[in-house]
């Protein structure tokens, strides 16, 4: 089962991003699926690529994709 969530809300304490959209596969809780999220970020430009993970920020709009 897949879940799609729309909300504008703060992240946990210490994280300054604000989530706008999140879509994840049903197995995400067991770390077997994937997710993509879009959030507002205080940095204007940011790029990070890791194993099965990509974060890109352009003009404060952050896109994060992660596969388990």
Secondary structure as UniProt FT lines:
FT   STRAND          3..10
FT   TURN            13..14
FT   STRAND          18..24
FT   HELIX           26..30
FT   STRAND          34..40
FT   STRAND          45..50
FT   TURN            51..52
FT   STRAND          53..58
FT   TURN            59..60
FT   STRAND          61..67
//
